[in-house]
């Protein structure tokens, strides 16, 4: 009889311990999400271009990657190809997230004082790598430059570094998760002052 009581007490303690363990696991994963680096996209100063969201195929445009002769052609290699812009065109963020297996929404934040921009990759892909290729310079649409001090803003082609750092990005009142960033160089033409 004493053995049965001990056995029941052990089983009961095991259930309580398992319940506490699983409850703690859930809380720690929630903490992980809440403790992500938080990035607050600032409103543009008058005359500045600030943020554009677009949908893109995260593959390189070039036919063959020079370093290893891997065929790319918008089907392989990590980079940018086939853009769909959603700047001041008043498309919803949800529209940018309607993607296929090769596309991803990307948020771009401009730092025109440094002639740079940060690309926030808003969808996780299993083919991320550190080399990020932009094979053709990319002009920001004129409509996105309305009410700015710029005639043109171009993302320069080249090889860049992808940083796989998960963070929260606040854009237009919405919290988004970024799965990595790429800092790219810009070519900027200012409007002439008369």
DRENPA-3360 file (N, C-alpha, C; in nm, 2 decimals, always signed):
BEGIN
1 = XXXXXXXX = +0.08/-0.12/+0.00/+0.00/+0.00/+0.00/+0.09/+0.13/+0.00 ~ +0.20/+0.12/+0.08/+0.29/+0.23/+0.09/+0.35/+0.26/-0.05 ~ +0.38/+0.15/-0.12/+0.45/+0.16/-0.25/+0.35/+0.22/-0.35 ~ +0.22/+0.19/-0.34/+0.12/+0.25/-0.44/+0.12/+0.40/-0.41 ~ +0.12/+0.44/-0.28/+0.11/+0.59/-0.25/+0.24/+0.66/-0.31 ~ +0.35/+0.60/-0.29/+0.48/+0.66/-0.34/+0.47/+0.66/-0.49 ~ +0.42/+0.56/-0.56/+0.41/+0.55/-0.70/+0.32/+0.66/-0.75 ~ +0.20/+0.68/-0.69/+0.10/+0.78/-0.73/+0.16/+0.92/-0.71;
9 = XXXXXXXX = +0.24/+0.94/-0.60/+0.30/+1.07/-0.57/+0.41/+1.10/-0.67 ~ +0.48/+1.00/-0.72/+0.59/+1.02/-0.82/+0.52/+1.06/-0.95 ~ +0.41/+0.98/-0.99/+0.35/+1.01/-1.12/+0.29/+1.15/-1.11 ~ +0.23/+1.19/-1.00/+0.17/+1.32/-0.98/+0.28/+1.43/-1.00 ~ +0.39/+1.41/-0.93/+0.51/+1.51/-0.94/+0.56/+1.51/-1.08 ~ +0.56/+1.40/-1.15/+0.61/+1.40/-1.29/+0.52/+1.48/-1.38 ~ +0.38/+1.47/-1.36/+0.29/+1.55/-1.44/+0.31/+1.70/-1.41 ~ +0.32/+1.74/-1.28/+0.34/+1.88/-1.24/+0.47/+1.93/-1.30;
17 = XXXXXXXX = +0.58/+1.85/-1.29/+0.71/+1.89/-1.35/+0.70/+1.91/-1.50 ~ +0.63/+1.82/-1.57/+0.62/+1.83/-1.72/+0.54/+1.96/-1.75 ~ +0.43/+1.98/-1.68/+0.35/+2.10/-1.70/+0.43/+2.23/-1.68 ~ +0.51/+2.24/-1.58/+0.59/+2.35/-1.55/+0.69/+2.37/-1.67 ~ +0.75/+2.26/-1.71/+0.85/+2.26/-1.81/+0.80/+2.31/-1.94 ~ +0.68/+2.26/-1.99/+0.62/+2.31/-2.11/+0.57/+2.45/-2.10 ~ +0.52/+2.49/-1.99/+0.48/+2.63/-1.97/+0.59/+2.72/-1.98 ~ +0.71/+2.69/-1.92/+0.83/+2.77/-1.93/+0.88/+2.78/-2.07;
25 = XXXXXXXX = +0.87/+2.67/-2.15/+0.92/+2.67/-2.28/+0.84/+2.76/-2.37 ~ +0.71/+2.76/-2.35/+0.62/+2.86/-2.42/+0.65/+3.00/-2.39 ~ +0.67/+3.03/-2.26/+0.71/+3.17/-2.22/+0.84/+3.21/-2.28 ~ +0.94/+3.12/-2.28/+1.07/+3.16/-2.33/+1.07/+3.19/-2.48 ~ +0.99/+3.11/-2.55/+0.98/+3.14/-2.70/+0.90/+3.27/-2.72 ~ +0.80/+3.30/-2.64/+0.74/+3.43/-2.65/+0.83/+3.55/-2.62 ~ +0.92/+3.52/-2.52/+1.02/+3.63/-2.48/+1.11/+3.65/-2.60 ~ +1.15/+3.54/-2.67/+1.24/+3.55/-2.78/+1.18/+3.64/-2.89;
33 = XXXXXXXX = +1.06/+3.62/-2.92/+0.99/+3.71/-3.02/+0.99/+3.85/-2.97 ~ +0.95/+3.87/-2.84/+0.94/+4.01/-2.79/+1.07/+4.08/-2.77 ~ +1.18/+4.00/-2.77/+1.31/+4.06/-2.74/+1.39/+4.09/-2.87 ~ +1.33/+4.07/-2.99/+1.40/+4.09/-3.11/+1.44/+4.24/-3.12 ~ +1.55/+4.27/-3.19/+1.58/+4.41/-3.21/+1.47/+4.48/-3.27 ~ +1.44/+4.60/-3.22/+1.32/+4.67/-3.28/+1.38/+4.79/-3.36 ~ +1.33/+4.80/-3.48/+1.37/+4.91/-3.57/+1.25/+4.99/-3.60 ~ +1.25/+5.12/-3.57/+1.14/+5.21/-3.59/+1.18/+5.30/-3.71;
41 = XXXXXXXX = +1.11/+5.28/-3.82/+1.13/+5.36/-3.94/+1.08/+5.50/-3.92 ~ +1.17/+5.59/-3.93/+1.14/+5.73/-3.90/+1.07/+5.80/-4.02 ~ +0.98/+5.89/-4.00/+0.91/+5.97/-4.11/+1.02/+6.05/-4.18 ~ +1.00/+6.06/-4.31/+1.10/+6.14/-4.39/+1.09/+6.29/-4.36 ~ +1.20/+6.36/-4.36/+1.20/+6.50/-4.35/+1.14/+6.56/-4.48 ~ +1.09/+6.68/-4.47/+1.03/+6.74/-4.60/+1.14/+6.73/-4.71 ~ +1.10/+6.69/-4.82/+1.19/+6.68/-4.94/+1.27/+6.56/-4.95 ~ +1.26/+6.47/-4.85/+1.34/+6.34/-4.85/+1.25/+6.23/-4.89;
49 = XXXXXXXX = +1.31/+6.12/-4.95/+1.25/+6.00/-4.98/+1.28/+5.91/-4.86 ~ +1.18/+5.84/-4.81/+1.20/+5.76/-4.69/+1.20/+5.61/-4.71 ~ +1.08/+5.56/-4.73/+1.06/+5.41/-4.73/+0.97/+5.37/-4.85 ~ +1.01/+5.26/-4.91/+0.93/+5.20/-5.01/+0.92/+5.05/-4.98 ~ +0.81/+4.99/-5.01/+0.79/+4.85/-4.99/+0.77/+4.79/-5.13 ~ +0.84/+4.68/-5.16/+0.82/+4.62/-5.29/+0.83/+4.47/-5.28 ~ +0.79/+4.40/-5.39/+0.79/+4.26/-5.39/+0.90/+4.22/-5.50 ~ +0.98/+4.12/-5.47/+1.09/+4.09/-5.56/+1.12/+3.94/-5.56;
57 = XXXXXXXX = +1.17/+3.89/-5.67/+1.23/+3.76/-5.67/+1.37/+3.77/-5.61 ~ +1.39/+3.69/-5.50/+1.52/+3.70/-5.43/+1.63/+3.61/-5.50 ~ +1.64/+3.62/-5.62/+1.74/+3.55/-5.70/+1.82/+3.64/-5.79 ~ +1.94/+3.60/-5.83/+2.02/+3.69/-5.92/+1.97/+3.69/-6.06 ~ +1.98/+3.80/-6.13/+1.94/+3.82/-6.27/+2.05/+3.76/-6.36 ~ +2.18/+3.77/-6.32/+2.29/+3.73/-6.41/+2.27/+3.58/-6.45 ~ +2.32/+3.55/-6.57/+2.31/+3.41/-6.62/+2.40/+3.32/-6.54 ~ +2.52/+3.36/-6.51/+2.61/+3.27/-6.44/+2.69/+3.35/-6.34;
65 = XXXXXXXX = +2.69/+3.30/-6.21/+2.77/+3.37/-6.10/+2.92/+3.36/-6.13 ~ +2.99/+3.47/-6.13/+3.13/+3.46/-6.17/+3.22/+3.38/-6.07 ~ +3.19/+3.38/-5.94/+3.28/+3.31/-5.85/+3.28/+3.16/-5.86 ~ +3.17/+3.10/-5.90/+3.17/+2.96/-5.91/+3.10/+2.90/-6.03 ~ +3.06/+2.99/-6.12/+3.00/+2.95/-6.25/+2.86/+2.89/-6.23 ~ +2.80/+2.91/-6.12/+2.66/+2.86/-6.09/+2.56/+2.93/-6.18 ~ +2.47/+2.86/-6.25/+2.37/+2.93/-6.33/+2.27/+3.00/-6.23 ~ +2.24/+3.12/-6.26/+2.14/+3.20/-6.18/+2.01/+3.23/-6.26;
73 = XXXXXXXX = +2.01/+3.32/-6.35/+1.90/+3.35/-6.43/+1.77/+3.37/-6.36 ~ +1.76/+3.44/-6.25/+1.64/+3.46/-6.17/+1.58/+3.33/-6.11 ~ +1.66/+3.22/-6.12/+1.61/+3.10/-6.06/+1.70/+3.05/-5.95 ~ +1.82/+3.09/-5.94/+1.92/+3.05/-5.84/+2.00/+3.17/-5.80 ~ +2.09/+3.15/-5.70/+2.18/+3.25/-5.64/+2.09/+3.35/-5.57 ~ +2.15/+3.42/-5.47/+2.08/+3.51/-5.38/+2.10/+3.66/-5.43 ~ +1.99/+3.73/-5.46/+2.00/+3.87/-5.50/+1.87/+3.92/-5.53 ~ +1.86/+4.02/-5.63/+1.74/+4.08/-5.67/+1.71/+4.06/-5.82;
81 = XXXXXXXX = +1.58/+4.03/-5.85/+1.53/+4.02/-5.98/+1.38/+4.04/-5.99 ~ +1.32/+4.08/-6.10/+1.18/+4.10/-6.12/+1.11/+4.17/-6.01 ~ +1.11/+4.31/-6.01/+1.05/+4.39/-5.91/+0.90/+4.42/-5.94 ~ +0.83/+4.43/-5.83/+0.69/+4.49/-5.83/+0.69/+4.60/-5.72 ~ +0.68/+4.73/-5.76/+0.70/+4.83/-5.66/+0.56/+4.86/-5.60 ~ +0.57/+4.90/-5.47/+0.45/+4.94/-5.39/+0.49/+5.07/-5.31 ~ +0.54/+5.17/-5.38/+0.58/+5.29/-5.30/+0.46/+5.38/-5.26 ~ +0.45/+5.50/-5.31/+0.34/+5.59/-5.27/+0.22/+5.55/-5.36;
89 = XXXXXXXX = +0.22/+5.43/-5.41/+0.11/+5.39/-5.50/-0.02/+5.35/-5.42 ~ -0.01/+5.36/-5.29/-0.12/+5.34/-5.19/-0.16/+5.19/-5.19 ~ -0.07/+5.10/-5.23/-0.11/+4.96/-5.22/-0.09/+4.92/-5.07 ~ -0.17/+4.82/-5.02/-0.16/+4.78/-4.89/-0.03/+4.70/-4.86 ~ +0.01/+4.69/-4.74/+0.12/+4.60/-4.71/+0.08/+4.46/-4.74 ~ -0.04/+4.42/-4.71/-0.09/+4.29/-4.74/-0.07/+4.25/-4.88 ~ -0.09/+4.34/-4.97/-0.07/+4.32/-5.12/+0.08/+4.28/-5.15 ~ +0.17/+4.34/-5.08/+0.31/+4.31/-5.10/+0.35/+4.17/-5.05;
97 = XXXXXXXX = +0.27/+4.12/-4.95/+0.29/+3.99/-4.90/+0.23/+3.87/-4.98 ~ +0.16/+3.91/-5.08/+0.10/+3.80/-5.17/+0.21/+3.76/-5.27 ~ +0.29/+3.66/-5.23/+0.41/+3.62/-5.31/+0.40/+3.47/-5.34 ~ +0.49/+3.43/-5.44/+0.50/+3.29/-5.47/+0.63/+3.24/-5.40 ~ +0.67/+3.12/-5.43/+0.78/+3.06/-5.35/+0.91/+3.13/-5.38 ~ +0.92/+3.21/-5.49/+1.05/+3.27/-5.52/+1.05/+3.42/-5.48 ~ +0.93/+3.48/-5.46/+0.92/+3.62/-5.43/+0.92/+3.64/-5.28 ~ +0.95/+3.77/-5.24/+0.94/+3.81/-5.10/+0.92/+3.96/-5.10;
105 = XXXXXXXX = +0.85/+4.00/-4.99/+0.84/+4.15/-4.98/+0.96/+4.20/-4.92 ~ +1.00/+4.32/-4.96/+1.12/+4.39/-4.91/+1.09/+4.53/-4.88 ~ +1.14/+4.58/-4.77/+1.12/+4.72/-4.73/+1.25/+4.79/-4.75 ~ +1.25/+4.90/-4.81/+1.38/+4.97/-4.83/+1.37/+5.11/-4.76 ~ +1.47/+5.13/-4.67/+1.48/+5.26/-4.60/+1.60/+5.33/-4.65 ~ +1.58/+5.45/-4.69/+1.68/+5.53/-4.75/+1.76/+5.62/-4.65 ~ +1.89/+5.63/-4.67/+1.97/+5.72/-4.59/+2.05/+5.80/-4.70 ~ +1.98/+5.90/-4.75/+2.03/+5.98/-4.86/+2.15/+6.06/-4.82;
113 = XXXXXXXX = +2.17/+6.09/-4.69/+2.28/+6.17/-4.65/+2.41/+6.09/-4.66 ~ +2.40/+5.95/-4.66/+2.52/+5.87/-4.67/+2.52/+5.80/-4.81 ~ +2.42/+5.83/-4.90/+2.41/+5.76/-5.03/+2.40/+5.61/-5.01 ~ +2.32/+5.57/-4.91/+2.30/+5.43/-4.89/+2.15/+5.40/-4.86 ~ +2.11/+5.28/-4.86/+1.98/+5.23/-4.82/+1.99/+5.10/-4.76 ~ +1.90/+5.07/-4.67/+1.89/+4.93/-4.61/+1.77/+4.86/-4.66 ~ +1.79/+4.74/-4.71/+1.69/+4.65/-4.75/+1.65/+4.56/-4.64 ~ +1.53/+4.55/-4.60/+1.48/+4.46/-4.49/+1.41/+4.35/-4.56;
121 = XXXXXXXX = +1.46/+4.22/-4.56/+1.39/+4.11/-4.62/+1.28/+4.06/-4.53 ~ +1.16/+4.06/-4.57/+1.04/+4.04/-4.48/+0.99/+3.90/-4.49 ~ +1.06/+3.81/-4.56/+1.01/+3.67/-4.56/+1.14/+3.58/-4.56 ~ +1.13/+3.48/-4.48/+1.24/+3.39/-4.46/+1.25/+3.29/-4.58 ~ +1.37/+3.27/-4.63/+1.39/+3.17/-4.74/+1.50/+3.08/-4.70 ~ +1.50/+2.96/-4.75/+1.60/+2.86/-4.71/+1.73/+2.87/-4.79 ~ +1.74/+2.97/-4.88/+1.86/+2.98/-4.96/+1.93/+3.11/-4.93 ~ +1.91/+3.17/-4.82/+1.99/+3.29/-4.78/+2.14/+3.25/-4.78;
129 = XXXXXXXX = +2.22/+3.34/-4.82/+2.37/+3.33/-4.81/+2.42/+3.47/-4.79 ~ +2.55/+3.48/-4.76/+2.61/+3.61/-4.73/+2.62/+3.69/-4.85 ~ +2.65/+3.63/-4.97/+2.67/+3.71/-5.09/+2.53/+3.74/-5.15 ~ +2.51/+3.87/-5.17/+2.38/+3.92/-5.22/+2.41/+4.01/-5.35 ~ +2.37/+3.96/-5.46/+2.40/+4.03/-5.59/+2.29/+4.11/-5.65 ~ +2.33/+4.23/-5.69/+2.23/+4.31/-5.77/+2.30/+4.33/-5.90 ~ +2.25/+4.27/-6.01/+2.32/+4.27/-6.13/+2.29/+4.38/-6.23 ~ +2.18/+4.46/-6.20/+2.15/+4.58/-6.28/+2.11/+4.69/-6.19;
137 = XXXXXXXX = +2.16/+4.81/-6.21/+2.12/+4.92/-6.13/+1.97/+4.93/-6.13 ~ +1.91/+4.98/-6.03/+1.77/+4.98/-6.01/+1.72/+5.13/-5.98 ~ +1.65/+5.19/-6.08/+1.60/+5.32/-6.06/+1.47/+5.32/-5.97 ~ +1.47/+5.40/-5.87/+1.35/+5.42/-5.79/+1.24/+5.49/-5.88 ~ +1.12/+5.44/-5.88/+1.02/+5.50/-5.97/+1.00/+5.65/-5.94 ~ +0.97/+5.73/-6.04/+0.95/+5.87/-6.03/+0.84/+5.91/-5.93 ~ +0.74/+5.83/-5.93/+0.62/+5.85/-5.85/+0.66/+5.85/-5.70 ~ +0.76/+5.76/-5.66/+0.81/+5.76/-5.53/+0.89/+5.88/-5.49;
145 = XXXXXXXX = +0.94/+5.95/-5.59/+1.02/+6.07/-5.57/+0.95/+6.20/-5.57 ~ +0.82/+6.19/-5.59/+0.74/+6.32/-5.59/+0.75/+6.38/-5.45 ~ +0.75/+6.51/-5.45/+0.76/+6.59/-5.33/+0.89/+6.57/-5.25 ~ +1.00/+6.53/-5.33/+1.13/+6.52/-5.27/+1.22/+6.61/-5.34 ~ +1.34/+6.62/-5.29/+1.45/+6.71/-5.34/+1.53/+6.64/-5.45 ~ +1.48/+6.52/-5.50/+1.56/+6.44/-5.59/+1.50/+6.42/-5.72 ~ +1.59/+6.43/-5.83/+1.54/+6.40/-5.96/+1.55/+6.25/-5.98 ~ +1.65/+6.19/-5.93/+1.66/+6.04/-5.95/+1.73/+5.98/-5.83;
153 = XXXXXXXX = +1.69/+5.86/-5.79/+1.76/+5.78/-5.69/+1.78/+5.64/-5.75 ~ +1.90/+5.59/-5.76/+1.93/+5.46/-5.82/+2.00/+5.37/-5.72 ~ +1.96/+5.24/-5.70/+2.03/+5.15/-5.63/+2.14/+5.09/-5.72 ~ +2.27/+5.11/-5.68/+2.38/+5.06/-5.76/+2.39/+4.91/-5.77 ~ +2.43/+4.86/-5.89/+2.45/+4.72/-5.90/+2.58/+4.69/-5.83 ~ +2.60/+4.56/-5.79/+2.72/+4.52/-5.72/+2.70/+4.40/-5.63 ~ +2.80/+4.35/-5.57/+2.79/+4.25/-5.47/+2.79/+4.31/-5.33 ~ +2.69/+4.27/-5.25/+2.67/+4.32/-5.11/+2.67/+4.21/-5.02;
161 = XXXXXXXX = +2.67/+4.24/-4.89/+2.66/+4.14/-4.78/+2.52/+4.14/-4.72 ~ +2.47/+4.02/-4.71/+2.34/+3.99/-4.64/+2.37/+3.96/-4.49 ~ +2.30/+4.03/-4.40/+2.32/+4.00/-4.26/+2.19/+3.93/-4.21 ~ +2.19/+3.80/-4.17/+2.07/+3.73/-4.13/+2.03/+3.76/-3.99 ~ +2.00/+3.89/-3.96/+1.96/+3.93/-3.82/+1.81/+3.95/-3.82 ~ +1.74/+3.87/-3.74/+1.60/+3.88/-3.72/+1.56/+4.01/-3.64 ~ +1.47/+4.09/-3.68/+1.43/+4.21/-3.61/+1.29/+4.24/-3.64 ~ +1.23/+4.33/-3.55/+1.09/+4.38/-3.57/+1.11/+4.52/-3.64;
169 = XXXXXXXX = +1.03/+4.54/-3.75/+1.04/+4.67/-3.82/+0.90/+4.72/-3.81 ~ +0.88/+4.85/-3.77/+0.75/+4.91/-3.77/+0.74/+5.00/-3.89 ~ +0.64/+4.97/-3.97/+0.62/+5.04/-4.10/+0.47/+5.08/-4.11 ~ +0.45/+5.21/-4.13/+0.31/+5.25/-4.15/+0.21/+5.20/-4.04 ~ +0.26/+5.20/-3.91/+0.18/+5.15/-3.80/+0.17/+5.00/-3.78 ~ +0.24/+4.93/-3.87/+0.23/+4.78/-3.86/+0.37/+4.72/-3.82 ~ +0.37/+4.63/-3.73/+0.49/+4.56/-3.69/+0.52/+4.45/-3.79 ~ +0.63/+4.45/-3.85/+0.68/+4.34/-3.95/+0.80/+4.28/-3.89;
177 = XXXXXXXX = +0.82/+4.15/-3.94/+0.95/+4.08/-3.90/+1.04/+4.08/-4.02 ~ +1.16/+4.13/-3.99/+1.27/+4.13/-4.10/+1.36/+4.01/-4.06 ~ +1.39/+3.93/-4.17/+1.48/+3.81/-4.15/+1.62/+3.84/-4.19 ~ +1.65/+3.96/-4.22/+1.79/+4.00/-4.26/+1.79/+4.13/-4.33 ~ +1.91/+4.19/-4.34/+1.93/+4.32/-4.40/+2.05/+4.32/-4.50 ~ +2.04/+4.41/-4.60/+2.15/+4.43/-4.69/+2.16/+4.59/-4.70 ~ +2.28/+4.64/-4.68/+2.30/+4.78/-4.70/+2.36/+4.80/-4.84 ~ +2.29/+4.88/-4.92/+2.32/+4.90/-5.06/+2.36/+5.05/-5.09;
185 = XXXXXXXX = +2.44/+5.07/-5.19/+2.48/+5.20/-5.23/+2.39/+5.27/-5.33 ~ +2.37/+5.40/-5.32/+2.28/+5.47/-5.40/+2.36/+5.57/-5.48 ~ +2.30/+5.60/-5.60/+2.34/+5.72/-5.68/+2.22/+5.81/-5.68 ~ +2.25/+5.94/-5.64/+2.14/+6.03/-5.62/+2.17/+6.16/-5.70 ~ +2.07/+6.20/-5.77/+2.07/+6.33/-5.84/+1.97/+6.42/-5.78 ~ +2.02/+6.54/-5.72/+1.94/+6.63/-5.66/+1.87/+6.73/-5.76 ~ +1.76/+6.77/-5.73/+1.69/+6.87/-5.81/+1.77/+7.00/-5.80 ~ +1.78/+7.07/-5.92/+1.86/+7.20/-5.92/+1.77/+7.30/-5.85;
193 = XX = +1.84/+7.38/-5.77/+1.78/+7.49/-5.70/+1.79/+7.62/-5.78 ~ +1.68/+7.68/-5.80/+1.68/+7.81/-5.88/+1.67/+7.93/-5.80;
% end
